[in-house]
Amino acid sequence: MAINKNIIIHFFHYFWIALGLGLILFIISQAIYTKRSLEYMLDFSQPLTQNIVGWYPENRVVNLSSGSLDNVFSLAGEPVYMKIYIPIDFSQLTISGGIYTSGSSNINLGLRQKDGSWKFKKVDLFDQSFSSTFDLAGAQTKNNQLEIILSVPDLNNTSTVSLVNNWSVILSR
């Protein structure tokens, strides 16, 4: 039983087209973010990761206890900044974590707005932890990154502000 040469050529022609199309669809499906929320667990010991840049400038954040699970980073100066990568548009940003303070009660967290200003929220500590939520409707996005500022205006030589390495950022639609 002889198979026609043209049938074999057509079979492999369409097979490679289908395989290539399937590969392209697989790559596109992996690159599109379809979930309703995105959560980042911050690691202050690494100022540069794939999705988070910060806190910077690095000389304003000092590691105090790198040997324990509960790493604490002290602010040597203020303000400090962070950039958060967002793959798609989200409507809300929630930041939570722990802060130890002595002598400083005026702690502000801000989000860069489209007009270049900052939208500040006072950090209200409850058992040395906080949670702040920002609306992203007016937030500035450069290169798919949001910019956050942590400001402690009354930070001086006698006061300390320490950031616990348990912060999380939740972006939701």
PyMOL CGO cylinders between C-alpha atoms (Angstrom):
from pymol import cmd
from pymol.cgo import CYLINDER

trace = [
    CYLINDER, 0.00, 0.00, 0.00, 1.68, 3.14, -1.19, 0.3, 1, 1, 1, 1, 1, 1,
    CYLINDER, 1.68, 3.14, -1.19, 1.06, 6.50, 0.48, 0.3, 1, 1, 1, 1, 1, 1,
    CYLINDER, 1.06, 6.50, 0.48, 0.93, 9.48, -1.77, 0.3, 1, 1, 1, 1, 1, 1,
    CYLINDER, 0.93, 9.48, -1.77, 3.93, 11.81, -1.26, 0.3, 1, 1, 1, 1, 1, 1,
    CYLINDER, 3.93, 11.81, -1.26, 1.68, 14.90, -1.31, 0.3, 1, 1, 1, 1, 1, 1,
    CYLINDER, 1.68, 14.90, -1.31, -0.42, 13.58, 1.60, 0.3, 1, 1, 1, 1, 1, 1,
    CYLINDER, -0.42, 13.58, 1.60, 2.70, 13.21, 3.78, 0.3, 1, 1, 1, 1, 1, 1,
    CYLINDER, 2.70, 13.21, 3.78, 3.93, 16.69, 2.84, 0.3, 1, 1, 1, 1, 1, 1,
    CYLINDER, 3.93, 16.69, 2.84, 0.52, 18.26, 3.64, 0.3, 1, 1, 1, 1, 1, 1,
    CYLINDER, 0.52, 18.26, 3.64, 0.28, 16.34, 6.92, 0.3, 1, 1, 1, 1, 1, 1,
    CYLINDER, 0.28, 16.34, 6.92, 3.65, 17.61, 8.17, 0.3, 1, 1, 1, 1, 1, 1,
    CYLINDER, 3.65, 17.61, 8.17, 2.96, 21.11, 6.84, 0.3, 1, 1, 1, 1, 1, 1,
    CYLINDER, 2.96, 21.11, 6.84, -0.25, 21.43, 8.85, 0.3, 1, 1, 1, 1, 1, 1,
    CYLINDER, -0.25, 21.43, 8.85, 1.29, 19.61, 11.82, 0.3, 1, 1, 1, 1, 1, 1,
    CYLINDER, 1.29, 19.61, 11.82, 4.10, 22.22, 12.12, 0.3, 1, 1, 1, 1, 1, 1,
    CYLINDER, 4.10, 22.22, 12.12, 1.65, 25.10, 11.67, 0.3, 1, 1, 1, 1, 1, 1,
    CYLINDER, 1.65, 25.10, 11.67, -0.57, 23.72, 14.47, 0.3, 1, 1, 1, 1, 1, 1,
    CYLINDER, -0.57, 23.72, 14.47, 2.44, 23.08, 16.72, 0.3, 1, 1, 1, 1, 1, 1,
    CYLINDER, 2.44, 23.08, 16.72, 3.75, 26.62, 16.17, 0.3, 1, 1, 1, 1, 1, 1,
    CYLINDER, 3.75, 26.62, 16.17, 0.33, 28.14, 16.80, 0.3, 1, 1, 1, 1, 1, 1,
    CYLINDER, 0.33, 28.14, 16.80, -0.05, 26.08, 19.99, 0.3, 1, 1, 1, 1, 1, 1,
    CYLINDER, -0.05, 26.08, 19.99, 3.37, 27.25, 21.20, 0.3, 1, 1, 1, 1, 1, 1,
    CYLINDER, 3.37, 27.25, 21.20, 2.50, 30.91, 20.55, 0.3, 1, 1, 1, 1, 1, 1,
    CYLINDER, 2.50, 30.91, 20.55, -0.83, 30.55, 22.42, 0.3, 1, 1, 1, 1, 1, 1,
    CYLINDER, -0.83, 30.55, 22.42, 0.95, 28.88, 25.37, 0.3, 1, 1, 1, 1, 1, 1,
    CYLINDER, 0.95, 28.88, 25.37, 3.51, 31.70, 25.62, 0.3, 1, 1, 1, 1, 1, 1,
    CYLINDER, 3.51, 31.70, 25.62, 0.80, 34.38, 25.46, 0.3, 1, 1, 1, 1, 1, 1,
    CYLINDER, 0.80, 34.38, 25.46, -1.31, 32.63, 28.12, 0.3, 1, 1, 1, 1, 1, 1,
    CYLINDER, -1.31, 32.63, 28.12, 1.68, 32.53, 30.48, 0.3, 1, 1, 1, 1, 1, 1,
    CYLINDER, 1.68, 32.53, 30.48, 2.42, 36.24, 29.98, 0.3, 1, 1, 1, 1, 1, 1,
    CYLINDER, 2.42, 36.24, 29.98, -1.11, 37.46, 30.72, 0.3, 1, 1, 1, 1, 1, 1,
    CYLINDER, -1.11, 37.46, 30.72, -1.97, 37.95, 34.39, 0.3, 1, 1, 1, 1, 1, 1,
    CYLINDER, -1.97, 37.95, 34.39, -5.60, 36.98, 34.96, 0.3, 1, 1, 1, 1, 1, 1,
    CYLINDER, -5.60, 36.98, 34.96, -5.94, 36.73, 38.75, 0.3, 1, 1, 1, 1, 1, 1,
    CYLINDER, -5.94, 36.73, 38.75, -7.97, 39.25, 40.79, 0.3, 1, 1, 1, 1, 1, 1,
    CYLINDER, -7.97, 39.25, 40.79, -5.16, 40.04, 43.24, 0.3, 1, 1, 1, 1, 1, 1,
    CYLINDER, -5.16, 40.04, 43.24, -1.39, 39.94, 43.46, 0.3, 1, 1, 1, 1, 1, 1,
    CYLINDER, -1.39, 39.94, 43.46, 0.60, 39.67, 46.69, 0.3, 1, 1, 1, 1, 1, 1,
    CYLINDER, 0.60, 39.67, 46.69, 4.26, 40.46, 47.26, 0.3, 1, 1, 1, 1, 1, 1,
    CYLINDER, 4.26, 40.46, 47.26, 6.05, 39.47, 50.45, 0.3, 1, 1, 1, 1, 1, 1,
    CYLINDER, 6.05, 39.47, 50.45, 8.81, 42.06, 50.89, 0.3, 1, 1, 1, 1, 1, 1,
    CYLINDER, 8.81, 42.06, 50.89, 12.37, 41.13, 51.83, 0.3, 1, 1, 1, 1, 1, 1,
    CYLINDER, 12.37, 41.13, 51.83, 14.25, 44.20, 53.05, 0.3, 1, 1, 1, 1, 1, 1,
    CYLINDER, 14.25, 44.20, 53.05, 17.60, 42.37, 53.01, 0.3, 1, 1, 1, 1, 1, 1,
    CYLINDER, 17.60, 42.37, 53.01, 17.53, 42.50, 49.20, 0.3, 1, 1, 1, 1, 1, 1,
    CYLINDER, 17.53, 42.50, 49.20, 17.08, 46.08, 47.96, 0.3, 1, 1, 1, 1, 1, 1,
    CYLINDER, 17.08, 46.08, 47.96, 16.64, 44.91, 44.36, 0.3, 1, 1, 1, 1, 1, 1,
    CYLINDER, 16.64, 44.91, 44.36, 14.44, 41.99, 43.32, 0.3, 1, 1, 1, 1, 1, 1,
    CYLINDER, 14.44, 41.99, 43.32, 12.49, 41.17, 40.18, 0.3, 1, 1, 1, 1, 1, 1,
    CYLINDER, 12.49, 41.17, 40.18, 9.33, 43.01, 41.31, 0.3, 1, 1, 1, 1, 1, 1,
    CYLINDER, 9.33, 43.01, 41.31, 10.44, 45.32, 44.15, 0.3, 1, 1, 1, 1, 1, 1,
    CYLINDER, 10.44, 45.32, 44.15, 13.11, 48.03, 44.29, 0.3, 1, 1, 1, 1, 1, 1,
    CYLINDER, 13.11, 48.03, 44.29, 13.70, 49.45, 47.74, 0.3, 1, 1, 1, 1, 1, 1,
    CYLINDER, 13.70, 49.45, 47.74, 14.00, 50.72, 50.30, 0.3, 1, 1, 1, 1, 1, 1,
    CYLINDER, 14.00, 50.72, 50.30, 16.33, 53.28, 48.76, 0.3, 1, 1, 1, 1, 1, 1,
    CYLINDER, 16.33, 53.28, 48.76, 18.59, 55.17, 49.24, 0.3, 1, 1, 1, 1, 1, 1,
    CYLINDER, 18.59, 55.17, 49.24, 20.21, 52.12, 50.83, 0.3, 1, 1, 1, 1, 1, 1,
    CYLINDER, 20.21, 52.12, 50.83, 22.34, 54.16, 53.25, 0.3, 1, 1, 1, 1, 1, 1,
    CYLINDER, 22.34, 54.16, 53.25, 19.16, 55.21, 55.12, 0.3, 1, 1, 1, 1, 1, 1,
    CYLINDER, 19.16, 55.21, 55.12, 18.18, 51.63, 56.06, 0.3, 1, 1, 1, 1, 1, 1,
    CYLINDER, 18.18, 51.63, 56.06, 20.46, 49.63, 58.39, 0.3, 1, 1, 1, 1, 1, 1,
    CYLINDER, 20.46, 49.63, 58.39, 20.09, 45.89, 59.16, 0.3, 1, 1, 1, 1, 1, 1,
    CYLINDER, 20.09, 45.89, 59.16, 20.00, 45.36, 62.94, 0.3, 1, 1, 1, 1, 1, 1,
    CYLINDER, 20.00, 45.36, 62.94, 19.43, 41.63, 63.45, 0.3, 1, 1, 1, 1, 1, 1,
    CYLINDER, 19.43, 41.63, 63.45, 20.28, 39.48, 60.46, 0.3, 1, 1, 1, 1, 1, 1,
    CYLINDER, 20.28, 39.48, 60.46, 20.63, 36.26, 62.48, 0.3, 1, 1, 1, 1, 1, 1,
    CYLINDER, 20.63, 36.26, 62.48, 16.99, 35.81, 63.51, 0.3, 1, 1, 1, 1, 1, 1,
    CYLINDER, 16.99, 35.81, 63.51, 13.83, 35.04, 61.59, 0.3, 1, 1, 1, 1, 1, 1,
    CYLINDER, 13.83, 35.04, 61.59, 12.37, 38.40, 62.62, 0.3, 1, 1, 1, 1, 1, 1,
    CYLINDER, 12.37, 38.40, 62.62, 14.83, 40.67, 60.81, 0.3, 1, 1, 1, 1, 1, 1,
    CYLINDER, 14.83, 40.67, 60.81, 14.60, 44.30, 61.85, 0.3, 1, 1, 1, 1, 1, 1,
    CYLINDER, 14.60, 44.30, 61.85, 15.87, 47.18, 59.73, 0.3, 1, 1, 1, 1, 1, 1,
    CYLINDER, 15.87, 47.18, 59.73, 16.37, 50.58, 61.31, 0.3, 1, 1, 1, 1, 1, 1,
    CYLINDER, 16.37, 50.58, 61.31, 15.84, 53.90, 59.55, 0.3, 1, 1, 1, 1, 1, 1,
    CYLINDER, 15.84, 53.90, 59.55, 19.02, 55.98, 59.71, 0.3, 1, 1, 1, 1, 1, 1,
    CYLINDER, 19.02, 55.98, 59.71, 17.42, 58.81, 57.72, 0.3, 1, 1, 1, 1, 1, 1,
    CYLINDER, 17.42, 58.81, 57.72, 14.22, 59.75, 56.00, 0.3, 1, 1, 1, 1, 1, 1,
    CYLINDER, 14.22, 59.75, 56.00, 12.48, 59.61, 53.58, 0.3, 1, 1, 1, 1, 1, 1,
    CYLINDER, 12.48, 59.61, 53.58, 12.99, 56.20, 52.00, 0.3, 1, 1, 1, 1, 1, 1,
    CYLINDER, 12.99, 56.20, 52.00, 11.37, 55.04, 48.78, 0.3, 1, 1, 1, 1, 1, 1,
    CYLINDER, 11.37, 55.04, 48.78, 10.22, 51.80, 47.18, 0.3, 1, 1, 1, 1, 1, 1,
    CYLINDER, 10.22, 51.80, 47.18, 9.07, 50.88, 43.69, 0.3, 1, 1, 1, 1, 1, 1,
    CYLINDER, 9.07, 50.88, 43.69, 6.55, 48.09, 43.16, 0.3, 1, 1, 1, 1, 1, 1,
    CYLINDER, 6.55, 48.09, 43.16, 6.08, 46.39, 39.78, 0.3, 1, 1, 1, 1, 1, 1,
    CYLINDER, 6.08, 46.39, 39.78, 2.47, 45.97, 38.62, 0.3, 1, 1, 1, 1, 1, 1,
    CYLINDER, 2.47, 45.97, 38.62, 1.92, 43.78, 35.52, 0.3, 1, 1, 1, 1, 1, 1,
    CYLINDER, 1.92, 43.78, 35.52, -1.62, 45.11, 34.86, 0.3, 1, 1, 1, 1, 1, 1,
    CYLINDER, -1.62, 45.11, 34.86, -3.91, 47.84, 36.16, 0.3, 1, 1, 1, 1, 1, 1,
    CYLINDER, -3.91, 47.84, 36.16, -5.16, 47.34, 39.70, 0.3, 1, 1, 1, 1, 1, 1,
    CYLINDER, -5.16, 47.34, 39.70, -7.61, 49.52, 41.62, 0.3, 1, 1, 1, 1, 1, 1,
    CYLINDER, -7.61, 49.52, 41.62, -6.35, 49.13, 45.18, 0.3, 1, 1, 1, 1, 1, 1,
    CYLINDER, -6.35, 49.13, 45.18, -3.03, 48.77, 47.01, 0.3, 1, 1, 1, 1, 1, 1,
    CYLINDER, -3.03, 48.77, 47.01, -2.80, 47.46, 50.59, 0.3, 1, 1, 1, 1, 1, 1,
    CYLINDER, -2.80, 47.46, 50.59, 0.48, 47.59, 52.50, 0.3, 1, 1, 1, 1, 1, 1,
    CYLINDER, 0.48, 47.59, 52.50, 0.84, 45.94, 55.88, 0.3, 1, 1, 1, 1, 1, 1,
    CYLINDER, 0.84, 45.94, 55.88, 3.72, 45.13, 58.20, 0.3, 1, 1, 1, 1, 1, 1,
    CYLINDER, 3.72, 45.13, 58.20, 5.41, 45.80, 61.47, 0.3, 1, 1, 1, 1, 1, 1,
    CYLINDER, 5.41, 45.80, 61.47, 7.14, 48.92, 62.79, 0.3, 1, 1, 1, 1, 1, 1,
    CYLINDER, 7.14, 48.92, 62.79, 8.91, 49.38, 66.13, 0.3, 1, 1, 1, 1, 1, 1,
    CYLINDER, 8.91, 49.38, 66.13, 9.18, 53.01, 67.27, 0.3, 1, 1, 1, 1, 1, 1,
    CYLINDER, 9.18, 53.01, 67.27, 10.56, 54.96, 70.19, 0.3, 1, 1, 1, 1, 1, 1,
    CYLINDER, 10.56, 54.96, 70.19, 10.28, 58.72, 70.23, 0.3, 1, 1, 1, 1, 1, 1,
    CYLINDER, 10.28, 58.72, 70.23, 8.69, 58.98, 66.76, 0.3, 1, 1, 1, 1, 1, 1,
    CYLINDER, 8.69, 58.98, 66.76, 4.93, 58.93, 66.43, 0.3, 1, 1, 1, 1, 1, 1,
    CYLINDER, 4.93, 58.93, 66.43, 4.53, 60.78, 63.14, 0.3, 1, 1, 1, 1, 1, 1,
    CYLINDER, 4.53, 60.78, 63.14, 5.03, 58.06, 60.49, 0.3, 1, 1, 1, 1, 1, 1,
    CYLINDER, 5.03, 58.06, 60.49, 3.57, 58.63, 57.02, 0.3, 1, 1, 1, 1, 1, 1,
    CYLINDER, 3.57, 58.63, 57.02, 3.28, 56.32, 54.03, 0.3, 1, 1, 1, 1, 1, 1,
    CYLINDER, 3.28, 56.32, 54.03, 2.70, 57.90, 50.64, 0.3, 1, 1, 1, 1, 1, 1,
    CYLINDER, 2.70, 57.90, 50.64, 1.92, 56.98, 47.05, 0.3, 1, 1, 1, 1, 1, 1,
    CYLINDER, 1.92, 56.98, 47.05, 3.17, 59.03, 44.07, 0.3, 1, 1, 1, 1, 1, 1,
    CYLINDER, 3.17, 59.03, 44.07, 0.29, 60.64, 42.15, 0.3, 1, 1, 1, 1, 1, 1,
    CYLINDER, 0.29, 60.64, 42.15, 0.00, 61.46, 38.43, 0.3, 1, 1, 1, 1, 1, 1,
    CYLINDER, 0.00, 61.46, 38.43, 0.68, 65.15, 39.05, 0.3, 1, 1, 1, 1, 1, 1,
    CYLINDER, 0.68, 65.15, 39.05, 3.96, 64.33, 40.85, 0.3, 1, 1, 1, 1, 1, 1,
    CYLINDER, 3.96, 64.33, 40.85, 2.61, 64.95, 44.36, 0.3, 1, 1, 1, 1, 1, 1,
    CYLINDER, 2.61, 64.95, 44.36, 2.36, 62.37, 47.14, 0.3, 1, 1, 1, 1, 1, 1,
    CYLINDER, 2.36, 62.37, 47.14, -0.86, 61.06, 48.67, 0.3, 1, 1, 1, 1, 1, 1,
    CYLINDER, -0.86, 61.06, 48.67, 0.08, 60.49, 52.33, 0.3, 1, 1, 1, 1, 1, 1,
    CYLINDER, 0.08, 60.49, 52.33, -1.62, 58.35, 54.94, 0.3, 1, 1, 1, 1, 1, 1,
    CYLINDER, -1.62, 58.35, 54.94, -0.65, 58.40, 58.59, 0.3, 1, 1, 1, 1, 1, 1,
    CYLINDER, -0.65, 58.40, 58.59, 0.53, 55.00, 59.81, 0.3, 1, 1, 1, 1, 1, 1,
    CYLINDER, 0.53, 55.00, 59.81, -1.60, 54.04, 62.80, 0.3, 1, 1, 1, 1, 1, 1,
    CYLINDER, -1.60, 54.04, 62.80, 0.21, 51.34, 64.74, 0.3, 1, 1, 1, 1, 1, 1,
    CYLINDER, 0.21, 51.34, 64.74, -1.78, 48.64, 66.51, 0.3, 1, 1, 1, 1, 1, 1,
    CYLINDER, -1.78, 48.64, 66.51, 0.47, 46.25, 68.49, 0.3, 1, 1, 1, 1, 1, 1,
    CYLINDER, 0.47, 46.25, 68.49, 3.43, 47.49, 66.43, 0.3, 1, 1, 1, 1, 1, 1,
    CYLINDER, 3.43, 47.49, 66.43, 1.80, 46.58, 63.11, 0.3, 1, 1, 1, 1, 1, 1,
    CYLINDER, 1.80, 46.58, 63.11, -0.22, 48.52, 60.57, 0.3, 1, 1, 1, 1, 1, 1,
    CYLINDER, -0.22, 48.52, 60.57, -2.21, 48.23, 57.39, 0.3, 1, 1, 1, 1, 1, 1,
    CYLINDER, -2.21, 48.23, 57.39, -2.82, 51.05, 54.88, 0.3, 1, 1, 1, 1, 1, 1,
    CYLINDER, -2.82, 51.05, 54.88, -4.95, 50.97, 51.74, 0.3, 1, 1, 1, 1, 1, 1,
    CYLINDER, -4.95, 50.97, 51.74, -4.54, 53.30, 48.77, 0.3, 1, 1, 1, 1, 1, 1,
    CYLINDER, -4.54, 53.30, 48.77, -6.83, 53.88, 45.80, 0.3, 1, 1, 1, 1, 1, 1,
    CYLINDER, -6.83, 53.88, 45.80, -4.77, 53.58, 42.61, 0.3, 1, 1, 1, 1, 1, 1,
    CYLINDER, -4.77, 53.58, 42.61, -7.07, 55.70, 40.41, 0.3, 1, 1, 1, 1, 1, 1,
    CYLINDER, -7.07, 55.70, 40.41, -4.80, 58.75, 40.61, 0.3, 1, 1, 1, 1, 1, 1,
    CYLINDER, -4.80, 58.75, 40.61, -1.50, 56.92, 41.12, 0.3, 1, 1, 1, 1, 1, 1,
    CYLINDER, -1.50, 56.92, 41.12, 1.43, 57.54, 38.81, 0.3, 1, 1, 1, 1, 1, 1,
    CYLINDER, 1.43, 57.54, 38.81, 2.71, 54.48, 36.98, 0.3, 1, 1, 1, 1, 1, 1,
    CYLINDER, 2.71, 54.48, 36.98, 6.10, 54.71, 35.29, 0.3, 1, 1, 1, 1, 1, 1,
    CYLINDER, 6.10, 54.71, 35.29, 7.43, 51.61, 33.54, 0.3, 1, 1, 1, 1, 1, 1,
    CYLINDER, 7.43, 51.61, 33.54, 4.63, 49.62, 35.24, 0.3, 1, 1, 1, 1, 1, 1,
    CYLINDER, 4.63, 49.62, 35.24, 5.93, 50.63, 38.68, 0.3, 1, 1, 1, 1, 1, 1,
    CYLINDER, 5.93, 50.63, 38.68, 4.26, 52.41, 41.59, 0.3, 1, 1, 1, 1, 1, 1,
    CYLINDER, 4.26, 52.41, 41.59, 6.43, 54.52, 43.89, 0.3, 1, 1, 1, 1, 1, 1,
    CYLINDER, 6.43, 54.52, 43.89, 5.95, 54.46, 47.65, 0.3, 1, 1, 1, 1, 1, 1,
    CYLINDER, 5.95, 54.46, 47.65, 7.53, 56.82, 50.22, 0.3, 1, 1, 1, 1, 1, 1,
    CYLINDER, 7.53, 56.82, 50.22, 7.99, 56.24, 53.95, 0.3, 1, 1, 1, 1, 1, 1,
    CYLINDER, 7.99, 56.24, 53.95, 8.43, 59.53, 55.79, 0.3, 1, 1, 1, 1, 1, 1,
    CYLINDER, 8.43, 59.53, 55.79, 9.16, 60.12, 59.48, 0.3, 1, 1, 1, 1, 1, 1,
    CYLINDER, 9.16, 60.12, 59.48, 9.43, 63.93, 59.85, 0.3, 1, 1, 1, 1, 1, 1,
    CYLINDER, 9.43, 63.93, 59.85, 10.25, 63.86, 63.58, 0.3, 1, 1, 1, 1, 1, 1,
    CYLINDER, 10.25, 63.86, 63.58, 13.08, 61.29, 63.24, 0.3, 1, 1, 1, 1, 1, 1,
    CYLINDER, 13.08, 61.29, 63.24, 16.15, 62.55, 65.12, 0.3, 1, 1, 1, 1, 1, 1,
    CYLINDER, 16.15, 62.55, 65.12, 19.20, 61.21, 66.96, 0.3, 1, 1, 1, 1, 1, 1,
    CYLINDER, 19.20, 61.21, 66.96, 17.22, 60.22, 70.06, 0.3, 1, 1, 1, 1, 1, 1,
    CYLINDER, 17.22, 60.22, 70.06, 14.32, 58.48, 68.26, 0.3, 1, 1, 1, 1, 1, 1,
    CYLINDER, 14.32, 58.48, 68.26, 14.35, 55.17, 66.42, 0.3, 1, 1, 1, 1, 1, 1,
    CYLINDER, 14.35, 55.17, 66.42, 12.08, 53.65, 63.81, 0.3, 1, 1, 1, 1, 1, 1,
    CYLINDER, 12.08, 53.65, 63.81, 12.65, 50.00, 62.90, 0.3, 1, 1, 1, 1, 1, 1,
    CYLINDER, 12.65, 50.00, 62.90, 10.93, 48.13, 60.09, 0.3, 1, 1, 1, 1, 1, 1,
    CYLINDER, 10.93, 48.13, 60.09, 10.15, 44.47, 60.71, 0.3, 1, 1, 1, 1, 1, 1,
    CYLINDER, 10.15, 44.47, 60.71, 10.89, 42.25, 57.71, 0.3, 1, 1, 1, 1, 1, 1,
    CYLINDER, 10.89, 42.25, 57.71, 7.29, 40.98, 57.48, 0.3, 1, 1, 1, 1, 1, 1,
    CYLINDER, 7.29, 40.98, 57.48, 5.74, 43.54, 55.15, 0.3, 1, 1, 1, 1, 1, 1,
    CYLINDER, 5.74, 43.54, 55.15, 3.35, 42.52, 52.41, 0.3, 1, 1, 1, 1, 1, 1,
    CYLINDER, 3.35, 42.52, 52.41, 1.88, 44.37, 49.47, 0.3, 1, 1, 1, 1, 1, 1,
    CYLINDER, 1.88, 44.37, 49.47, -1.48, 43.27, 48.07, 0.3, 1, 1, 1, 1, 1, 1,
    CYLINDER, -1.48, 43.27, 48.07, -2.73, 44.66, 44.77, 0.3, 1, 1, 1, 1, 1, 1,
    CYLINDER, -2.73, 44.66, 44.77, -6.37, 43.97, 43.94, 0.3, 1, 1, 1, 1, 1, 1,
    CYLINDER, -6.37, 43.97, 43.94, -8.80, 44.79, 41.17, 0.3, 1, 1, 1, 1, 1, 1,
]
cmd.load_cgo(trace, "trace")
